[in-house]
Amino acid sequence: MELDLQDGYLDIPVAPTLNLFEEIKKLKKEKNAIILAHYYQDSDIQEIADYIGDSLGLARKAQETHADMIVFAGVHFMAETAKILNPSRKVVVPDLLAGCSLSDSCPPALFKKFKEKYPDHKVVSYINCSAAIKALSDVICTSSNAVSVVNSFPQDQPLIFAPDKNLGRYVNQKTGRKMILWDGACMVHELFSLEKIIRLKGRYPKAKLIAHPECEESVLELADMIGSTTALLKFSKEDPCTEFIVATEAGILHQMVKNSPQKTFIPAPPNNNCACNECPHMKRNTLEKIYNAMKYELPVIEMEESLRIAAKRPMDAMLAISKQAGH
């Protein structure tokens, strides 16, 4: 059979009578494979994953695994990160076109020229970037550890922060820094409508607004709690409040409801006609695509070893800082 990846995935029909949950379990055992999934994946994918987490947790799990094959249900930069940290493992993805608007907002050639304007600056890059941007960075961060990573530099060390301007501005406020910010953003987190959120808070006066730091400043100013997906999940479970308006990708609500079924979780509405805000790239992944990716071991993530080594250095720096800070 000729395997065609023209559309970014294996478009091979899967029999509707096939129990995909059972078949995927069998393939995991046969191939010594592990499925890593981001919180923003559909609930079915979260249910068959061996590990569900945010970017920091997924990076750690990819580094630690002894599986022969990593099946990464997320977006392209996450699978790249798994390959950077674990070169001996085969990394496959359900769909190569599951990209990231934030990563795409920072083209490596343009960023390289931008960086050259500030020769005395160190570069802190958010993990939501390509391997090429990681290779141009001094250290990587996630939304979980961004403040700790930035604080690891002396106060007089000038910094560039890329690619997310909203997270960078938030970290500047938290640390008192004046980092130079690359003008990038996540389409999902920039779409939240402040006006609709205010109306929603009027309907749910007891609800707390919890938001990811990739959101725009106006939304963050209104938030009762700001944090990474893992931090939002933990807060929603431990806080005594029983109603939450959640300003991040709606996939996280599946885990929130599982952890706290007695509580109410309302997705913050975007500035369009949708009731909730979903990442179209994350949603390209399906159970059928995961099954085919595992069965045929395609599409596979590959990169030149020189790029992998250059991108691994700032990743290792982040993991060391994060471990020291207790993240």
C-alpha positions, 0 to 999 in steps of 0.5 A: 500500500502506498502511504500518502501524507499529502494532507499531513496525515494518513488518509486511510479509511478505518472501519466504523465497526472497529473499537478504536480504544481497544485497538489502540491499547493493543498497538501500544502493547505490541509496539511498546508505545506511549501516547502523550496528549496535551490538555487541549485535546478532545476528551476521547484522546485524553482518555486513551493517553498514557500521560496528559499535561501541559508543555512542561509536563509533556517535555519531562515525560518525553525525556523520561520515557523508555517507550520505543515509540512516542505518539504525540497528540498535540501540535507540531512544536510539542512533538519536535520537543519530544524528539529534541529531548529523546532522539533515540525514540521514534516520534510520530504524530497523528497529523503533521499539519497540527501546527501552532499560530504562536509558533508560526508568528515567529519565523526563524529568519526574521527572528535572527535579524531581530536578535542581531539588533540586541547583541548584549541581550540573552534570549528567553523563548517560550516553548511554543516555538519551532526547533529553529527558534529554540536553537537561537535561544539561551533558555526555554520557558513554559507558562509554568516556569517563565517567572523562575526562568527569567529570575534566574538571570541577573537583574542587569542582564538585558533579555529578549522574550519570544514569541508571545508578547502577552506572556512576556508582558505578564512576566515583565509585570511579575518580575519588574523587568523590561524585556524586549518582546517579540510581537507574537501571539496565540490566536486562541488566547487573543480571541477572548472577548472582554465584553462577552466575559463581563456579560458572562460574569454578570450571569454568574456573579459568584464565578471566578475568572481563571485565565492563561497568561497568553490572554490579552492584558485586558482579560488578565486584569479581570482575572481572579487567577492567572496560571498555566493549564496545570496551575488552572486545573489545580486551582479549580480543584482546590479552591472552594469556589464552585463556579469558574469561567475558564479563559483558555482552550476549552479542552482543559474543561474535560479534566476540570470536570473529571476532577471536580464533577460537583463544580460548574465550568464555563468556557470563556467566549471568543470574539466570534459566534462560537460558545467556546474557544478551541484551537483548530490545530489541536482539533486536527488530531482524532482517534482515527488518525492516532490509530493509523499513526501507530499502526503504520508509524507515520507521520514521523518527526525528523530533524537534522542532528545539528539542529537538534543539539542546538535546540536541546541546549536551551531546553536542558537549561530550562529543565535544570532551572525548573528542577531547582525551583521545584516546578 
